[in-house]
Amino acid sequence: MHLELFANGFAIVIPARVGVRNAQCHAHEWTSTPTGVVHFDRPATLGDLFAVWGMALGPRRLLSFRGAVRAYLDGVRIRADPRSLRLRDGHELVLETGPFIPPHRTFLFPP
């Protein structure tokens, strides 16, 4: 899946190697590059990814930013606690707090 984060009108980069200890050891949810592509090897939620990352996420918190957090799955607004959103192969998930930024509906995944 691809994850994009926006806070106070700025894009937030999701770092490479979230959840990666070394070449042989990684969490069930991880990133390999700073592109926002999230890998997972079992059913997982966005809350699981943020827990592995060690960052805050909730209905009114995105990282260190406070305010209502809006979620968009493939460009469609989802009204739910963002921690409960399922990670899904091939989907585009956008989280934002602050001014509205039109969410992307798709992402061109590398081969």
Secondary structure by P-SEA (a helix, b strand, c coil): cbbbbbcccbbbbbccccccccccccccccccccccbbbbcccccaaaaaaaaccccccccccccccbbbbbccccccccccccccccccbbbbbbccccccccccccccc
